[in-house]
Amino acid sequence: MRVFLGHTFTARRREIAEAITAIPGTEVAAFDPKGQPVAPGVRPVTFPLPPAPEIERAEVREFAGKVAQAEAAARAALELRRDGFTPDVICGDANTADTLYLKDVWPDARLLVSIDRLWRPESVRGGDEGSSDAERWALRTRNAIRLLALDAADASVTTSQWQRDRLPASYREGVAVVPEGVDTEAFRPDSQARFKLSRGGTLQDGDEVISFSSRILEEARGYGTFVRALPEVLRARPQARVVIAGMFAGTAKTPSADPTWRSVMGQLDPARVEFVGRIPAGQRTRLLQVSAVSVYLTDPAPLTPILFEAMASGCTIVASDVASVREVIEHGRTGVLGSFDRPQALADMLVAVLANADQTRAMRAAARDLTVSRYDVRGCVVPQYLNLIKGLR
């Protein structure tokens, strides 16, 4: 069996590549912008990224840029075909474009694409009528590459039932659901873990540590709700410490430049709240291992890895009560669910969780057990991808 992997085919591309190459008689090639093999034994394929087109409208510029990228990728695939490589299965990402034209290069290959979401123009609300209309049209345009990819695909996969249900009915039936998962060996409870603070001092297991992690600290990920809940939490729990990981949205570069933080900073002891920016995986692991509570707030959206990492690390999860989260977190059993946009309600939940650490021990264990049994990357997630790929041959 020969398999070709696009550059962004799921967050688990490396583990999938490792599993395929371990099967006797298989051969794997993969796009990589730096020409590095995604895993040992994988043939790297690179192509020059075209310059960004000079087009004023962002959605049109994005579409034109992805078409140019798809053409460059297809030319690299033609070279690979001339070298004698013809895959049985191509795995690509509907959200990018590097595999968009590859079925034209290898017509007999089967194409599996991952899809995270389609933008929903009808979700645009507020503003004056003209601006709302323009936003809706822009979102519909941004869907174009994704829809072209789904149209070319022989099979598709997404990471949650919520995402699958939001796809057009004409595509939904053929979409498999495979969760993103987590490395439960890397993210696991460790009573000896320590997390060093920049101002001095160390946090450890057993401390009242509340962590909030997001790639971008923005309203869509609940950052504003979380920050506004902190004054009440820290008043009620004098021993609590807070660690916030992520980069600020917009122009804010530091906490003092962030308007949300400025609105509450006068009510907080800065020695009890630590902003650590974006941290590498090793530090993120230690942060979660010392966290009594991990806060995961989001509007209805695809789930991010931090939720699974926190569950696997043995944190008590306090999360938004939205459909995508409810697929993973059962209120009262594997976490605590509440309102996404009510700071006082969030503060009450956090205070209650910290005050009842003994009662949440079973909840933390249940969350860990769930990640091991259903979301472990190598034990659960990769085998499902292998079955999808083998089923397309």
DAJOMO-V655973 format. One record per backbone hydrogen bond with DSSP energy under -0.5 kcal/mol. CO is the residue of the C=O (numbers start at 1). NH is the residue of the N-H. Records with the same first field share a line. If there is no record, write none. Layout:
BEGIN
CO: NH  NH
END
This chain:
BEGIN
1: 27
2: 88  89
3: 29
4: 91
5: 31
6: 9
8: 10
10: 13
12: 16
13: 17
14: 18
15: 19
16: 20
17: 21
18: 22
20: 23
22: 24
23: 26
27: 3
28: 43
29: 5
30: 45
32: 35
39: 42
41: 28
42: 44
43: 30
45: 32
53: 55
57: 61
58: 62
59: 63
60: 64
61: 65
62: 66
63: 67
64: 68
65: 69
66: 70
67: 71
68: 72
69: 73
70: 74
71: 75
72: 76
73: 77
74: 78
75: 79
76: 80
77: 81
78: 82
79: 83
80: 85
81: 84
84: 86
88: 110
89: 4
90: 92  112
91: 6
92: 114
93: 96
97: 100
99: 102
101: 104  105
102: 106
106: 109
110: 90  112
111: 154  155
112: 92
113: 157
114: 94
119: 121
120: 123
121: 124
128: 132
129: 133
130: 134
131: 135
132: 136
133: 137
134: 138
135: 139
136: 140
137: 141
138: 142
139: 143
141: 144
143: 147
144: 148
145: 149
146: 150
147: 151
148: 152
149: 153
155: 113
156: 176
157: 115
158: 178
160: 164
161: 165
162: 166
163: 166
164: 167
168: 171  172
169: 173
171: 174
172: 175
174: 156  176
176: 158  178
182: 184  377
183: 187
186: 188
190: 193
193: 205
195: 203
197: 200
201: 197
203: 195
204: 207
207: 209
208: 210  241
209: 211  292  293
210: 243
211: 295
212: 245
215: 247
216: 218
217: 249
218: 221  223
219: 222
220: 299
221: 297
222: 226
223: 227
224: 228
225: 229
226: 229  230
227: 230  231
229: 233
230: 234
231: 235
232: 236
233: 237
236: 238
237: 240
241: 210
242: 274
243: 212  245
244: 276  277
245: 214
247: 217
249: 252
254: 257  258
255: 258
257: 259
258: 262
259: 263
261: 264  265
264: 267
265: 268
268: 270
269: 272
270: 273
272: 242
274: 244  276
277: 246  279
280: 284
281: 285
282: 286
283: 287
284: 288
285: 289
286: 290
287: 291
288: 291
292: 316
293: 211
294: 296  318
295: 213
296: 320
304: 307  308
305: 309
306: 310
307: 311
308: 312
309: 313
310: 315
311: 314
312: 189
315: 317
316: 294  318
317: 319  336
318: 296
319: 338
320: 322
322: 326
323: 327
325: 328  329
328: 330
329: 331
330: 333  334  335
335: 332
336: 319
338: 321
341: 343
342: 346
343: 347
344: 348
345: 349
346: 350
347: 351
348: 352
349: 353
350: 354
351: 355
352: 356
353: 356
354: 357
356: 360
357: 361
358: 361
360: 364
361: 365
362: 366
363: 367
364: 368
365: 369
366: 370
367: 371
368: 372
369: 373
370: 374  375
371: 375  376
375: 182
376: 380  381
377: 382
380: 384
381: 384  385
382: 386
383: 387
384: 388
385: 389
386: 390
387: 391
388: 392
389: 392  393
390: 393
END
